Amino acid sequence: MVTSTSSYGFSRPQLANQVRLTFDRTRGRWVILAPERLLVPNDVAVEILLRCDGIASVEDIADDLAGAFDATREVIVHDVRHLVDDLGARGLLVG
């Protein structure tokens, strides 16, 4: 099996050091905490990020999400790669 990677070369994404995904009870939302930054991801991004453990590949994440969402696998792979690339470019994901 060929492992899919993002355009930044991330094949098994995970949060970078000093970056956390946590549920903020005050806001009632998931947030990404990073030095000097706070981001509020949408629900789909949260589902992807919860699976970015450094073990699961981009393909594994897409396969897992394909069973949970009403979208084609192709669309899900595209969305996972796009998010991984975006957060990787911001220094929030590695792998």
trRosetta pair geometry for C-beta under 8 A, 3 or more apart (Angstrom, degrees):
i j d omega theta_ij theta_ji phi_ij phi_ji
1 59 7.6 -165 160 105 120 164
3 11 5.0 49 138 -161 126 122
3 57 5.0 -114 -149 -144 103 149
3 58 7.5 109 174 35 79 89
3 59 6.3 -132 -143 7 55 124
4 11 7.3 156 89 -133 38 77
4 57 6.7 119 49 152 73 112
4 58 4.6 -98 93 80 99 117
4 59 4.6 123 20 -53 108 95
4 62 7.7 6 55 7 147 138
4 77 6.6 -44 148 -157 171 117
4 81 7.4 -83 149 -78 118 114
5 9 5.5 -6 168 -146 137 32
5 10 6.1 152 -162 69 84 37
5 11 4.4 -49 -96 -80 93 78
5 58 6.4 148 -112 5 23 139
6 9 6.9 -44 69 25 73 19
6 10 4.6 9 29 48 115 93
6 11 7.9 -150 9 -69 71 38
6 13 7.4 45 -10 -59 130 123
6 58 6.2 161 -45 -85 78 147
6 81 4.7 162 -113 -150 79 76
6 84 4.3 -141 -66 99 149 119
6 85 4.7 -168 177 -63 124 82
6 88 6.5 154 94 2 150 151
7 81 7.1 83 -13 175 79 110
7 85 5.3 31 41 -108 96 130
8 84 7.3 -146 40 130 114 89
8 85 5.4 154 -10 -124 107 70
8 88 4.4 -174 64 118 164 148
8 89 6.8 -148 -75 -59 141 72
10 13 4.6 44 164 -78 130 91
10 58 7.1 108 107 -56 85 114
10 84 5.2 -144 77 166 139 122
10 85 7.7 -161 25 -77 119 52
10 88 5.5 -141 -30 -87 138 146
10 93 6.4 21 -118 129 161 115
10 94 7.2 -179 -112 169 112 24
10 95 5.0 60 -150 84 94 74
11 57 5.6 -31 165 -136 77 93
11 58 6.4 -95 -152 -4 42 99
11 95 6.9 -118 55 142 53 83
12 54 5.6 59 139 -168 104 37
12 55 6.4 -29 -166 -151 123 2
12 56 6.6 146 -143 77 81 33
12 57 5.4 -55 -86 -94 74 56
12 58 7.9 -116 -79 -25 34 65
12 95 4.7 -106 88 173 62 118
13 52 4.4 -47 107 -144 97 108
13 54 7.4 -89 114 -81 24 46
13 58 6.9 67 -5 -74 106 80
13 61 7.9 -17 43 -30 107 151
13 84 4.9 -128 -64 -132 157 115
13 88 7.3 -99 -121 -69 118 109
13 93 4.8 -3 -163 -179 111 125
13 94 7.2 145 -145 78 62 29
13 95 4.4 165 -111 65 29 129
14 52 5.3 165 -104 150 37 84
14 53 5.9 4 -105 162 101 13
14 54 3.4 -6 -48 -57 141 87
14 93 6.8 148 74 -153 26 77
14 94 6.2 -29 65 66 77 76
14 95 4.9 107 14 -48 78 139
15 19 4.4 -145 179 93 102 106
15 20 6.8 91 158 -94 159 27
15 21 6.4 -147 -73 -16 143 95
15 49 7.4 54 -66 -164 102 98
15 52 6.4 108 -37 107 68 116
15 92 6.7 -44 -142 165 71 73
15 93 6.4 -61 -106 -104 34 61
15 94 7.8 19 128 22 17 81
16 19 4.6 68 60 7 77 128
16 34 7.7 43 66 -122 110 115
16 91 6.0 -21 -15 159 170 65
16 92 5.7 -143 13 -169 113 23
16 93 6.2 -131 -33 -91 87 8
16 94 4.9 99 -94 -18 78 104
18 34 6.6 80 122 -147 86 64
18 35 5.5 5 149 -32 132 102
19 32 6.6 -4 -173 -176 97 95
19 33 7.0 165 -154 85 48 54
19 34 4.6 -4 -108 -96 85 93
19 92 5.1 140 -134 -153 157 72
19 93 7.9 -103 88 -67 160 43
20 32 7.3 165 84 -155 43 50
20 33 4.7 -7 58 56 93 102
20 34 7.9 178 23 -68 59 53
21 30 6.3 7 -177 -178 91 111
21 31 7.6 175 -148 88 51 37
21 32 5.6 -25 -97 -100 70 70
21 33 7.9 -178 -82 18 22 75
21 41 7.8 -22 -130 16 108 136
21 46 7.3 146 -170 -135 129 73
21 49 5.0 150 -90 141 157 130
21 50 7.0 -134 111 -77 152 59
22 30 7.2 165 90 -151 26 67
22 31 6.2 -23 67 62 74 81
22 33 6.2 -4 23 -1 114 118
23 29 7.5 -166 -150 110 65 23
23 30 5.4 -47 -98 -95 63 64
23 31 7.7 118 -129 15 18 75
24 27 4.2 31 102 32 120 106
24 28 7.4 -43 93 7 76 20
24 29 5.8 -4 53 66 101 67
24 30 7.3 133 10 -133 80 14
24 31 4.7 34 -22 -1 123 123
25 28 6.9 27 -165 -77 34 49
27 31 6.7 80 50 -47 148 121
27 40 7.3 -120 156 -110 153 124
29 40 5.6 17 133 -149 143 109
30 40 7.5 128 85 -152 59 62
30 41 6.1 -39 98 55 110 96
30 46 4.6 106 52 -111 160 127
30 49 7.9 160 152 67 142 136
31 38 5.7 -11 -178 -169 124 94
31 39 6.7 149 -164 76 70 45
31 40 5.6 -38 -108 -96 78 65
31 41 7.7 155 -124 10 27 78
32 37 7.7 -16 108 120 93 102
32 38 7.1 154 78 -159 58 44
32 39 4.2 -6 53 58 110 99
32 40 7.8 -151 17 -69 79 20
32 41 6.0 73 -24 -27 109 107
32 49 7.4 -118 -84 -139 110 162
32 87 8.0 -127 -142 -130 166 124
32 92 6.4 24 170 -158 140 140
33 37 7.7 151 -161 90 36 66
33 38 6.0 -7 -107 -109 62 77
34 37 4.3 -4 69 63 99 108
34 38 7.6 -173 32 -76 69 36
34 39 7.5 22 10 0 110 101
34 91 7.8 125 -167 98 148 93
34 92 5.9 -88 -73 -109 147 95
39 92 7.8 -33 16 -100 144 160
41 45 3.5 -124 -177 98 116 129
41 46 5.3 153 98 -56 119 71
41 49 6.4 113 57 -10 175 142
42 45 5.0 95 53 10 68 106
42 46 7.2 -125 101 -9 35 89
43 46 5.6 -51 -151 30 34 115
43 47 6.7 34 153 -19 64 102
44 47 5.7 -52 -154 33 35 112
44 48 6.6 33 150 -16 66 104
44 69 7.7 50 -119 -96 100 149
44 79 6.7 -60 157 170 132 140
45 48 5.7 -55 -150 38 35 111
45 49 6.0 31 154 -18 69 110
45 83 5.6 173 -121 -131 85 137
46 49 5.7 -58 -141 41 29 109
46 50 6.2 36 158 -26 65 104
47 50 6.0 -49 -147 28 27 114
47 51 7.1 15 155 -8 57 109
47 65 6.2 106 137 -112 122 109
47 68 7.0 -161 -162 102 142 148
47 69 7.9 127 113 -48 165 121
48 51 6.1 -76 -165 41 32 105
48 52 6.7 38 145 -34 70 104
48 61 6.2 61 -145 173 73 130
48 65 7.0 -5 -86 -71 71 145
48 79 7.3 -140 -71 128 140 97
48 80 5.6 177 -132 -116 123 76
48 83 5.2 83 103 81 162 158
48 84 7.7 -124 163 -51 129 81
49 52 5.3 -45 -145 18 42 117
49 83 7.7 -111 -55 153 81 135
49 87 8.0 110 -95 -51 105 172
51 56 5.4 -58 168 70 90 159
51 60 7.7 -164 170 112 120 91
51 61 4.5 136 118 -123 135 95
51 64 6.0 170 -122 73 148 148
51 65 7.4 -113 -4 -49 160 99
52 56 7.3 -110 -107 64 28 108
52 61 7.0 15 -71 -94 63 144
52 84 7.4 164 -105 -102 129 96
52 93 6.4 -66 -179 -128 150 117
52 95 7.6 174 -172 32 94 153
53 56 5.7 72 39 10 95 97
54 95 5.5 -144 -116 -105 68 135
56 60 4.0 -136 -162 94 85 130
56 61 5.2 106 137 -57 125 80
56 64 7.3 -29 -151 -9 145 138
57 60 4.5 105 47 2 72 100
57 61 7.1 -133 95 -3 41 85
58 61 5.8 -54 -152 35 31 112
58 62 6.4 30 151 -18 64 107
58 77 7.1 77 147 -148 101 79
58 80 5.5 146 -162 125 85 125
58 81 6.1 51 -164 -79 139 76
58 84 6.4 -78 -105 -11 110 163
59 62 5.7 -56 -148 38 32 111
59 63 6.3 34 154 -21 66 105
59 77 7.3 5 -107 -116 57 109
60 63 5.7 -54 -147 35 30 112
60 64 6.4 30 155 -19 64 106
61 64 5.8 -56 -150 36 29 111
61 65 6.3 21 155 -12 65 111
61 80 5.2 144 102 -139 121 144
62 65 5.8 -61 -145 43 30 107
62 66 6.2 43 154 -37 65 101
62 73 6.2 85 155 -164 111 81
62 76 4.7 133 -150 118 86 105
62 77 4.4 20 -120 -84 156 68
62 80 5.1 -113 -71 1 89 150
63 66 5.6 -45 -149 18 30 118
63 67 7.7 25 156 -13 56 98
63 73 7.5 16 -95 -135 52 116
64 67 6.7 -63 -173 29 33 105
64 68 7.2 11 144 -5 65 115
65 68 5.5 -70 -151 44 45 107
65 69 5.6 0 167 10 85 115
65 76 5.1 175 96 -161 118 132
65 80 7.2 175 21 -64 149 118
66 69 7.0 -71 -125 51 22 83
66 71 7.6 -108 -123 74 61 75
66 73 4.8 0 -105 -96 135 84
66 76 5.5 -145 -77 29 76 164
69 76 6.6 145 66 -93 128 118
71 75 4.5 -102 167 81 113 130
71 76 5.4 135 96 -54 116 89
71 79 7.9 33 120 -5 159 139
72 75 4.8 97 59 5 82 100
72 76 7.1 -150 96 -4 44 87
73 76 5.5 -57 -148 39 36 112
73 77 6.2 39 154 -22 70 103
74 77 5.9 -51 -147 34 28 110
74 78 6.5 30 152 -19 61 106
75 78 5.6 -55 -152 36 31 114
75 79 6.3 30 152 -19 66 106
76 79 5.6 -54 -147 37 33 111
76 80 6.3 33 155 -19 66 104
77 80 5.8 -54 -146 36 30 110
77 81 6.3 28 156 -16 65 108
78 81 6.0 -59 -148 39 27 109
78 82 6.1 28 155 -22 64 110
79 82 5.6 -54 -144 35 29 113
79 83 6.4 25 159 -15 64 106
80 83 6.1 -58 -149 38 28 106
80 84 6.2 25 156 -16 65 111
81 84 5.8 -59 -144 41 29 110
81 85 6.0 30 158 -20 66 109
82 85 5.9 -56 -147 37 26 110
82 86 6.2 25 156 -19 63 109
83 86 5.7 -56 -144 37 30 111
83 87 6.1 14 164 -5 67 110
84 87 6.4 -61 -141 46 25 99
84 88 5.8 30 157 -24 63 115
84 93 5.9 -111 -151 104 66 163
85 88 5.6 -59 -141 39 24 114
85 89 6.3 28 159 -23 63 105
86 89 6.0 -55 -153 31 26 110
86 90 6.8 14 151 -8 60 109
87 90 5.6 -58 -149 43 38 109
87 92 4.2 -77 -176 70 92 114
87 93 4.4 72 111 -8 107 112
88 91 7.6 49 -178 -69 33 20
88 92 7.3 -97 -73 55 24 67
88 93 4.6 -60 -76 70 69 101
88 94 7.3 124 -125 -85 87 32
